[in-house]
Amino acid sequence: MNSVATNRYLESLLAGQAAVAAQPGLAALRAHALERANALTVPSTRDEDWRFTDLTPLYQLAFRPAVRGAIPSLEALAPWLIPDAAARLVFIDGMLAASLSTPSAVEGIEAMSIADGLETHRDAVLAHIGRIAPCDADAFRAINTAFLQDGAFVMARRNAASVRPVQVLHVSTQADVAVHPRLLVIAETGSDITVIEEFIALGEKVIAPGARASCSNSVAEFAVGENARVRHTRVQQESMAAFHIGACVAKLARTAAYEAVSLAFGARISRLGHTVEIAGEGARCRLDGLALIGGSQLADTHSLIDHAVPHGESRQVHKCVVGGSGHAVFNGRVMVRKDAQLTDSAQESRNLLLSPRARVDTKPQLEIFADDVKCAHGATVGQLDSEEVFYLRSRGFGEAEARRLLTYAFAAEVVDRIPAPSVVARLRGSVLDHTRDAA
């Protein structure tokens, strides 16, 4: 990797940091993050966790900070708005658009900017932000934290519950800019909340070629309290010229539950690091993921489920559907620490290649240091079953349509686990579009 290009990239990302005013209470955290960003190096293929993901095309670009521009209309955003959302936070190029956002309509569920959260829930915000997802050893997290200002804050009060989701919508409208979305979710004891986080490019189809480059570097933190439940959906549908680097970290207290579905459809290069710390006995998590890509896209998912205490449970299913000359990467690491007896964990990686040039690198990984556990993992990589294609053709379908239906069925299993019917219906259409064009 060219060090000059890397330095230029870092300098461009940090160029506007000094102009971003720090919120009261965040100055020390941001100063520490800036120090770490200047001390750390961005990853390269020489790093084991990044050996399949070459970010050289990203490092060769210089991005400017986003500036506040025209606010899109609600009509322009209508295809992505969740009609039954309990609350909505809309960010345009990293900045909160208050006119497009709506306050919570459910008692005990609150959604606001982090700046407002510092006014109303100062102690809770400062106790968690930057602590669940520390930035000491990660350059991208450090850069995000150095810009920390206008992020999203969601809180579920003690015993508050709602089946209506909170939507956090990040909209990209500018080219040649870098944005640093931030999300902090606190679910207090006994609460039950659904959060749907989406990243979209306005005015461009997900699969449209020729889009101008932008960079999104996001961090999300989830504090799930005792006996609380959080259902988290993350949808990445950026421009095909975009770069998307995401980190999502959840910490689970005793008997807490965290259920996540992550979808990657867009971006030229995308990377999601998903970490769950099972820190309380009896806590459980489920991570479902789908990367559906084609062309020359690269989608990388690295996950870590850290069983630190006894009686934890985790389930993970990650699927990749790759067409064209696309490249998908999955590394799923499950760690069972010495004292985490009676852990029950299962992990599965299933991958479908739609063309001879498509590639998948998958590595399910168990690290077990306890002796009384039930753990299993597995991985499959293959093409569509020729007998299934033949069966559909014998029922009157053309070969292309048969392959498309089978691919859709493979991918839609993950989409159907999203706990919001309107989002499921919309994303089924996206899956159909992708399966038509991915091969």
Buried (B, 14 or more C-beta within 10 A) or exposed (E): BEEEBBEBBBEBBBBBBEEBEBBEEBEEBBEBBBBBBEEBEBBBEEEEEBBBBBBBEBBEBBBBBBEEEEBBEEEBBEEBBBEEBBBBBBBBBBBBBEEBBBEBEBEBBBBBBBBBBBEEBEEBBBEBBBEBBBBEEBBBBBBBBBBBBBBBBBBBBEEBBBEBBBBBBBBBBBBBBBBBBBBBBBBBBBBBBBBBBBBBBBEBBBBEEEBEBBBBBBBBBBBBBBBBBBBBBBBBBBBBBBBBBBBBBBBBBBBBBBBBBBBBBBBBBBBBBBBBBBBBBBBBBBBBBBBBBBBBBBBBBBBBBBBBBBBBBBBBBBBBBBBBBBBBBBBBBBBBBEEBBBBBBBBBBBBBBBBEEBBBBBBBEBEBEBEEBEBEBEBEBEEBEEEBBEEBBEEEBEEEEBBBBBBBEBBBBBBEBBBBEBBBEBBBEBBBBBBBBBB
